[in-house]
Amino acid sequence: MNRRTLLLATLFTLTLITEVSMAACPDLLNHQLKNLDGKPLDLCEFSGQVILAVNTASYCGNTPQYKGLEALYQKYRDQGLVVIGFPANDFGAQEPGSSKQIKDFCELTYGVKFPMVEKTSVVSGKANPVFARLEKMTGDAPEWNFHKYLIARDGKRAFSYAARTRPESDDIVKQLEALLAEKP
C-alpha cells in the first residue's frame, strides 16, 4: 500500500471513530467542564456509565455524605458507576472556597477520589447545562446541597433524590444496582 492510500485510510478511520464517538455521547453529557485542577473534563468520557451527579458543599450539615458517595464510588465503579461532584455555593453560601480549597478539603477530610468539577451553579434559572437538563428530565431542581441525580447508562433517564437522602440509602442503592445491571 502506498503512503497516500495509507494516509487516506487512516484519515477515514479517524473520521469514522470520531463520528461514532460523538454519536454515542448523549446530549446530557455533551459538555466540556473543568475539573478542580482547572483541566478540561469532557463528560462524554462517561458515556455508557451510570452517573450519580451531586451538588456538593464543604460547610453543610450534609457534607458528611461525601463519605457515602466515595464508598458507593469505590464499591461500584468497576461495574460502571461514576460519581461526579458539582460544588455549588447556591445554598447558604456553604461552598465559599476556591477550587484548590475544595479539592484539598474533599481529599484530606473524606478521601474523595471521584471526579469533581469547578464550582458551578445548580439552581433553577442559573444552573450549569447538566443540572438544567436534569431538572427538565426529572421535574426536580436542587433545593439544598447534596441533591442527587442518578443517570442511566444511555443518558436518557434520570432519577432525582432530595439532599437528605443518603447515598447508601436503600432507594438509591436499589435503583443504582438496577441501572448497573442494564447492559451498555
N, C-alpha and C positions, 0 to 999 in steps of 0.2 A: 504494500500500500504506500503510495507516495505521500509526501508531507502535507500537501494540500488536502487530499482526501481525508487523511488522519485529523487534520485541523478542523475540517468541516464536520466530521463525525463527532469530534469532541465537543464542538460548539452546539451541535444539535442535541447531544446527550445532556449537556449542562442546561440548555434551554428547557428541555423536557422535564428534567429533575426539578428545576425552579418552578415550572408551571404546576407540576404535581404537588410540590410542597405548598405553594400558595393556595391551591385549590383545597388542600386538606386542612387548612387553617380556618376554623370557624370565625365568623365576623366578631364574635365576642372577644376573641383572643388576638385579633389582627391589629395589635397596638404595640408600639415601642415605648417603654417607660425607662426609667433609670433606677438602678438598684441603690442601696445605701452608700455604695462606694462611688456613685456618680457614673457608673458604666452602663451602657445600653443593656436593656433587658427586653428581648423580643418574646412576647407572650406566646407567639406561635410555637416556640420551642416546647411548650407544654401541651400541644395538640395531642389528643388521644389519651390524655391522663385525666383522672378525676382530680378536680381542684377544689380546695377549701380556701376561699378568699375571705379574709378577715380584716376589718378596720381595727387597728390597734392603737394603744396609747400607753405611755410609760408610767403615768401617775393617776391611775384609775382604780377603783375598787375591783374591777375585773382583770387588772393586769396579771394576777397570778394564773390566769388562763393560758398565758404563754407556756407554762409547764405542760398543760394538757395538749396544747397544739403541737408542741415539739414531740411529745410522747406518741401522738397519732401519726405524725410525720415519720418518726423512726419505725413505728410498728408496721405501717402500710406502704411506705414509699417503694419498696421493692415489688409491690403488687400494682403500682401505678398511681399512688396518691402524691400530689404535691400541695403543700400548704403555702400560700402566698400572703404575707403581711402587707397591709396598706396603712402605714402610720398616718394618723389624721389628728389635727388639733381643733376639730369642729365642735367637740362637746366638752364644755368646762375647761377649755384651754389645758387639757391634760397631756398634750404632746408638744411642749414648747421647744424642745431641743433641736439641735442640728442633726443632720444625717449621721455624723460621726458619734454624737452623744447617744442617739437612738440605737445605733449598731452596738456600741460598747455596752450600753445598759442591757440590751437583749442577750448578747453573747455572754457577758460576765455574770448576770443575775440568773438567767434561765437557760443558758446553754443553747440558744436558738441557732439552728443550722439551716432552717428553711429559708427560701428566698424572701426578701423584703424589698419593697420599692421605696423611693424617696417620699418624704412627707407629701401628702396629697389631700384633696377634699373628697368627702364621701356623701355630703348632704345633698338632698334633692335640689336641683337647680344649679348647683356648683360642683357636682360630683365629677370625678375623673371619668373618662369614657367607659371604663369597665364597670364601675359601680352604677353609672347612669343606665347602662344596658341591663345590668342585673335588676335594677329597680323596675324597669319596664317588663322584664321577663317574669318577675315574681309578684309584682304589685306591692313589694315591701321595700322601704328605704330604711337605712340605719337610723335608729332613734337614740343610740348611745354607742360608746366604744365597745368593740368586740362583737359587733353584729357579724354573722357568718352566712356565706353563700356556698353551698355545696353544688358543684357544677359537674354534670355528666361528661363522659369522655368525648361525646360528639359536640359539646359546647352549645347544645340547643335546649337543654333542660337545666334548670337550677332550682334549688330548694333553699328557702330562707329560714334562718334561725335567729331569734332575738339575742341580744347581748348577754343576758343572764344564762342562756343555755350553754352549759359547759361542753367543751369539745368532746369529752369522753362520755357524754350522755347517751342513753340508750337510743334516743331518737336519731341523733347524728350517726352513731356507730352502725345502727341497723341500715340506714339509708346509704351510708358510705360503703358498707360491705355489699349491698345490692348493686350499687353502681360499679364497684370494682369487679364484680362477677360478670358484668356485661363485657363482651369481647370488643376490643377496639375496632 
